[in-house]
Amino acid sequence: MITMTNVTKTYKTGDVETYALKDVNLTIEEGEFVVILGPSGSGKSTLLNVISGLDTVTSGEIIFRGETLTNLDEDEMTAFRRKHLGFIFQQYNLLQNLNVYENIQIGSDIGTAPLDIADLLEKVGLEKARDKYPSQLSGGEQQRVSIVRSLAKNPDIIFCDEPTGSLDEENSKKILQLLQNLNEDYNKTVIVITHNLGIAEMADKVIKMNSGQIKEVTLNKVKKNAQDISWG
Ligand SMILES: Nc1ncnc2c1ncn2[C@@H]1O[C@H](COP(=O)(O)OP(=O)(O)OP(=O)(O)O)[C@@H](O)[C@H]1O
């Protein structure tokens, strides 16, 4: 689905050149659950940013379903992102003056074949919260709304940067369960960046990064259910 070939990304600050990515080669299959691990500064966010076109590569090639993303101009890349990608970040970024349903509608309006909002709300146990405002919800609930918003447009790939961040185990596992269901029931490709080693137990493919390079790629023969992964 995604192939990265010899991808390098450097940042120049004054005379100093930093390799955020150094000659990265990687394949991500359709419907795969991928977890990217690595210490702070190892290049995880940069990897996500170049795949999603939020940042350009210095050299190398990225191909998505036969289309060379690294040849697209900014407008084409924005269109690609809107059509195919969903993002889940630590910050919820919900609009405070819109209720749950309306917040999610912002996401589904972008999609050409959006998923049913009521259906998604039921999947995350928030069917009763559709008319509530963000300030009336807990942090975990807000996170679930923000996740539903990014999923409502029906993206092919879901990118998650520390999706469970500051949430406790129970709320984190609810979110991970949702990601697992989307991966399994809707065949969505899920790519999660995390420091939490337990999440790697849910993955098909675990990528370990260090100093801008992929140091190890492991395929899990057995995947754990979100509820059963190790924690803390
Ligand atoms: N805009 C930028 N300008 C200069 N250097 C940058 C920039 N963005 C990232 N870097 C550098 O590139 C390297 C990789 O950064 P990146 O954010 O990808 O790491 P990360 O693994 O996601 O870290 P974290 O886990 O802390 O989020 C780091 O050395 C970082 O300082």
The ligand as a MOL file (V3000), in Angstrom:
LIG
                    3D

  0  0  0     0  0            999 V3000
M  V30 BEGIN CTAB
M  V30 COUNTS 31 33 0 0 0
M  V30 BEGIN ATOM
M  V30 1 N 11.4630 21.5150 12.0610 0
M  V30 2 C 12.6220 20.9860 12.4830 0
M  V30 3 N 13.7790 21.7020 12.4170 0
M  V30 4 C 14.9440 21.1660 12.8240 0
M  V30 5 N 15.0900 19.9210 13.3260 0
M  V30 6 C 13.9790 19.1660 13.4240 0
M  V30 7 C 12.6840 19.6560 13.0190 0
M  V30 8 N 11.7710 18.6750 13.2400 0
M  V30 9 C 12.4570 17.6250 13.7620 0
M  V30 10 N 13.7830 17.9080 13.8680 0
M  V30 11 C 14.8200 16.9950 14.3660 0
M  V30 12 O 14.7010 15.7670 13.6780 0
M  V30 13 C 14.9150 14.6650 14.5650 0
M  V30 14 C 13.7060 13.7390 14.5500 0
M  V30 15 O 12.5870 14.4030 15.1410 0
M  V30 16 P 11.1510 13.7340 15.2990 0
M  V30 17 O 10.2250 14.7800 15.7980 0
M  V30 18 O 10.7900 13.0280 14.0590 0
M  V30 19 O 11.3980 12.6480 16.4790 0
M  V30 20 P 10.3530 11.7570 17.2850 0
M  V30 21 O 10.9210 10.3770 17.2930 0
M  V30 22 O 9.0020 11.9280 16.7480 0
M  V30 23 O 10.4360 12.3890 18.7520 0
M  V30 24 P 9.3230 12.4810 19.9320 0
M  V30 25 O 9.1060 11.0760 20.4050 0
M  V30 26 O 10.0110 13.3190 20.9520 0
M  V30 27 O 8.1160 13.1290 19.3440 0
M  V30 28 C 15.2380 15.2790 15.9260 0
M  V30 29 O 16.6340 15.3270 16.0740 0
M  V30 30 C 14.6380 16.6620 15.8400 0
M  V30 31 O 15.3280 17.5540 16.6810 0
M  V30 END ATOM
M  V30 BEGIN BOND
M  V30 1 1 1 2
M  V30 2 1 2 3
M  V30 3 2 2 7
M  V30 4 2 3 4
M  V30 5 1 4 5
M  V30 6 2 5 6
M  V30 7 1 6 7
M  V30 8 1 6 10
M  V30 9 1 7 8
M  V30 10 2 8 9
M  V30 11 1 9 10
M  V30 12 1 10 11
M  V30 13 1 11 12
M  V30 14 1 11 30
M  V30 15 1 12 13
M  V30 16 1 13 14
M  V30 17 1 13 28
M  V30 18 1 14 15
M  V30 19 1 15 16
M  V30 20 2 16 17
M  V30 21 1 16 18
M  V30 22 1 16 19
M  V30 23 1 19 20
M  V30 24 2 20 21
M  V30 25 1 20 22
M  V30 26 1 20 23
M  V30 27 1 23 24
M  V30 28 2 24 25
M  V30 29 1 24 26
M  V30 30 1 24 27
M  V30 31 1 28 29
M  V30 32 1 28 30
M  V30 33 1 30 31
M  V30 END BOND
M  V30 END CTAB
M  END
